[in-house]
Amino acid sequence: MAAFYHLLGNNLIANIINFTVWFALTFWVYIETQSVFATGMIAGVYLVFTAGFGFWFGSLVDHHSKKLVMLGSSVVSTGFYVASLALLLLSPKGVFANPYAPYLWILVLLVMLGVIAGNIRAIALPTLVTMLIPEDRRDKANGLVGMVTGIGFLTTSVISGLLVGWGGMVVALMLAVVLTLVVFAHLLWVRLDEGRVEAHPDAPAEPKRIDIKGTIRVIAGVPGLFALIFFATFNNFLGGIFMALLDAYGLSLVSVQVWGLLFGALSTAFILSGIVISKTGLGKNPVRTLLLVNLITWSVCCVFTLQASIWLLAFGCFVWMLLGPYAEAAEQTTLQKVVPPERQGRVFGFAQSIEQAASPLTAFLIGPLTQFVIIPFMTDGAGAEAIGGWFGTGPARGIALVFTLAGVVGVGVTVLALRSRYYRDLSAAYAQAPEAVPDT
């Protein structure tokens, strides 16, 4: 367990670094360009890279030492952050104020590649939970993993807002380089026995390649597992709206400093959720837990922007962050039990790629759609005339309408999932799956 706690701490610092760079870039670009289109594109770039690299990252995790690939992610992140810092310092003054300038988007690509390199940790860590933690305690361990993510969000929003206000992206990237090297040095020191979970003796030899077809066969062999991944994919399709528009909506109500501090305070919900899960677990059926928390979060999404209130927005974000780790931990716990250990890296990578593949479409489309269709609709168009008297009018209310509609769709899809045969099949498969017990 000591090694697991060291890994949690190491991933905590790595998450803080990468989330801070990502948030700082979004804040900085919005302040420099005042463009919702640009912030939406940044979210899209992140999610395209996440989807594109997930298959490869999963293969690396299965075929190589997990400690080695995590160390490699730190090295790659450092290289891209250094390149980004050099571009910032050497570029002509004022070139980043233009949202269509090539300098800006070269910088965005370099920074986001550095951030994405850290995503391999999100695939490696749950496979290490399988390796290091007995099955009856994995849901609680996954709760701690969610808490680490929450602490990262808590500190990130505050740190990134202060860094951008104080020294812009230069200071943010300098700090990222230093801390990434610290993470690398600490992980070198951690002793990790990776030989605790063996493949099934009758399992065929694993090919040293991505092997998407083989991974698909494994997923198809578990009744309802594809449905779970597709459900998460649809959730992320709607979730891309939040990544593209939440900051813009929050900044329409308060200043960037207040928004950063408020988001940091709200992120304590991640920590609270992780603590509760680590104590109580997820119940006997984590699949049911996943669907129920999604029903609650999408119901809240229907109402948290009905009026232009920072307090209503704060309530909605708090509930979203409080229940998010439950859904994430429930999916991880399910996969850890029903998927063979020697395949888990690729299945987690496959799930990451497929689930994130929907969000880029939303993130790329929702910015322009909101800017050029929904905002005019709610400013002086038919929407303003029909519901503007009580809902409000203007650009911010256009963004709010997008959130409300996403919530309605999310509730409908979750209800259908709860009533589906796939839900019953996967629940039965989870209950009947054999346990891969780590050595003690």
Secondary structure in CASP SS format (residue, H / E / C, confidence):
PFRMAT SS
TARGET T0000
AUTHOR 0000-0000-0000
METHOD secondary structure of the structure
MODEL  1
M C 1.00
A H 1.00
A H 1.00
F H 1.00
Y H 1.00
H H 1.00
L H 1.00
L H 1.00
G H 1.00
N H 1.00
N H 1.00
L H 1.00
I H 1.00
A H 1.00
N H 1.00
I H 1.00
I H 1.00
N H 1.00
F H 1.00
T H 1.00
V H 1.00
W H 1.00
F H 1.00
A H 1.00
L H 1.00
T H 1.00
F H 1.00
W H 1.00
V H 1.00
Y H 1.00
I H 1.00
E H 1.00
T H 1.00
Q C 1.00
S C 1.00
V H 1.00
F H 1.00
A H 1.00
T H 1.00
G H 1.00
M H 1.00
I H 1.00
A H 1.00
G H 1.00
V H 1.00
Y H 1.00
L H 1.00
V H 1.00
F H 1.00
T H 1.00
A H 1.00
G H 1.00
F H 1.00
G H 1.00
F H 1.00
W H 1.00
F H 1.00
G H 1.00
S H 1.00
L H 1.00
V H 1.00
D H 1.00
H H 1.00
H C 1.00
S C 1.00
K H 1.00
K H 1.00
L H 1.00
V H 1.00
M H 1.00
L H 1.00
G H 1.00
S H 1.00
S H 1.00
V H 1.00
V H 1.00
S H 1.00
T H 1.00
G H 1.00
F H 1.00
Y H 1.00
V H 1.00
A H 1.00
S H 1.00
L H 1.00
A H 1.00
L H 1.00
L H 1.00
L H 1.00
L H 1.00
S C 1.00
P C 1.00
K C 1.00
G C 1.00
V H 1.00
F H 1.00
A H 1.00
N C 1.00
P C 1.00
Y C 1.00
A C 1.00
P H 1.00
Y H 1.00
L H 1.00
W H 1.00
I H 1.00
L H 1.00
V H 1.00
L H 1.00
L H 1.00
V H 1.00
M H 1.00
L H 1.00
G H 1.00
V H 1.00
I H 1.00
A H 1.00
G C 1.00
N C 1.00
I H 1.00
R H 1.00
A H 1.00
I H 1.00
A H 1.00
L H 1.00
P H 1.00
T H 1.00
L H 1.00
V H 1.00
T H 1.00
M H 1.00
L H 1.00
I C 1.00
P C 1.00
E H 1.00
D H 1.00
R H 1.00
R H 1.00
D H 1.00
K H 1.00
A H 1.00
N H 1.00
G H 1.00
L H 1.00
V H 1.00
G H 1.00
M H 1.00
V H 1.00
T H 1.00
G H 1.00
I H 1.00
G H 1.00
F H 1.00
L H 1.00
T H 1.00
T H 1.00
S H 1.00
V H 1.00
I H 1.00
S H 1.00
G H 1.00
L H 1.00
L H 1.00
V H 1.00
G H 1.00
W H 1.00
G H 1.00
G H 1.00
M H 1.00
V H 1.00
V H 1.00
A H 1.00
L H 1.00
M H 1.00
L H 1.00
A H 1.00
V H 1.00
V H 1.00
L H 1.00
T H 1.00
L H 1.00
V H 1.00
V H 1.00
F H 1.00
A H 1.00
H H 1.00
L H 1.00
L H 1.00
W H 1.00
V C 1.00
R C 1.00
L C 1.00
D C 1.00
E C 1.00
G C 1.00
R C 1.00
V C 1.00
E C 1.00
A C 1.00
H C 1.00
P C 1.00
D C 1.00
A C 1.00
P C 1.00
A C 1.00
E C 1.00
P C 1.00
K C 1.00
R C 1.00
I C 1.00
D C 1.00
I H 1.00
K H 1.00
G H 1.00
T H 1.00
I H 1.00
R H 1.00
V H 1.00
I H 1.00
A H 1.00
G C 1.00
V C 1.00
P C 1.00
G C 1.00
L H 1.00
F H 1.00
A H 1.00
L H 1.00
I H 1.00
F H 1.00
F H 1.00
A H 1.00
T H 1.00
F H 1.00
N H 1.00
N H 1.00
F H 1.00
L H 1.00
G H 1.00
G H 1.00
I H 1.00
F H 1.00
M H 1.00
A H 1.00
L H 1.00
L H 1.00
D H 1.00
A H 1.00
Y H 1.00
G H 1.00
L H 1.00
S H 1.00
L H 1.00
V C 1.00
S C 1.00
V H 1.00
Q H 1.00
V H 1.00
W H 1.00
G H 1.00
L H 1.00
L H 1.00
F H 1.00
G H 1.00
A H 1.00
L H 1.00
S C 1.00
T H 1.00
A H 1.00
F H 1.00
I H 1.00
L H 1.00
S H 1.00
G H 1.00
I H 1.00
V H 1.00
I H 1.00
S H 1.00
K H 1.00
T H 1.00
G C 1.00
L C 1.00
G C 1.00
K C 1.00
N C 1.00
P H 1.00
V H 1.00
R H 1.00
T H 1.00
L H 1.00
L H 1.00
L H 1.00
V H 1.00
N H 1.00
L H 1.00
I H 1.00
T H 1.00
W H 1.00
S H 1.00
V H 1.00
C H 1.00
C C 1.00
V C 1.00
F C 1.00
T C 1.00
L C 1.00
Q C 1.00
A C 1.00
S C 1.00
I H 1.00
W H 1.00
L H 1.00
L H 1.00
A H 1.00
F H 1.00
G H 1.00
C H 1.00
F H 1.00
V H 1.00
W H 1.00
M H 1.00
L H 1.00
L H 1.00
G H 1.00
P H 1.00
Y H 1.00
A H 1.00
E H 1.00
A H 1.00
A H 1.00
E H 1.00
Q H 1.00
T H 1.00
T H 1.00
L H 1.00
Q H 1.00
K H 1.00
V H 1.00
V C 1.00
P C 1.00
P H 1.00
E H 1.00
R H 1.00
Q H 1.00
G H 1.00
R H 1.00
V H 1.00
F H 1.00
G H 1.00
F H 1.00
A H 1.00
Q H 1.00
S H 1.00
I H 1.00
E H 1.00
Q H 1.00
A H 1.00
A H 1.00
S H 1.00
P H 1.00
L H 1.00
T H 1.00
A H 1.00
F H 1.00
L H 1.00
I H 1.00
G H 1.00
P H 1.00
L H 1.00
T H 1.00
Q H 1.00
F H 1.00
V H 1.00
I H 1.00
I H 1.00
P H 1.00
F H 1.00
M H 1.00
T H 1.00
D C 1.00
G C 1.00
A H 1.00
G H 1.00
A H 1.00
E H 1.00
A H 1.00
I H 1.00
G H 1.00
G H 1.00
W H 1.00
F H 1.00
G C 1.00
T C 1.00
G C 1.00
P H 1.00
A H 1.00
R H 1.00
G H 1.00
I H 1.00
A H 1.00
L H 1.00
V H 1.00
F H 1.00
T H 1.00
L H 1.00
A H 1.00
G H 1.00
V H 1.00
V H 1.00
G H 1.00
V H 1.00
G H 1.00
V H 1.00
T H 1.00
V H 1.00
L H 1.00
A H 1.00
L H 1.00
R C 1.00
S C 1.00
R H 1.00
Y H 1.00
Y H 1.00
R H 1.00
D H 1.00
L H 1.00
S H 1.00
A H 1.00
A H 1.00
Y H 1.00
A H 1.00
Q H 1.00
A C 1.00
P C 1.00
E C 1.00
A C 1.00
V C 1.00
P C 1.00
D C 1.00
T C 1.00
END
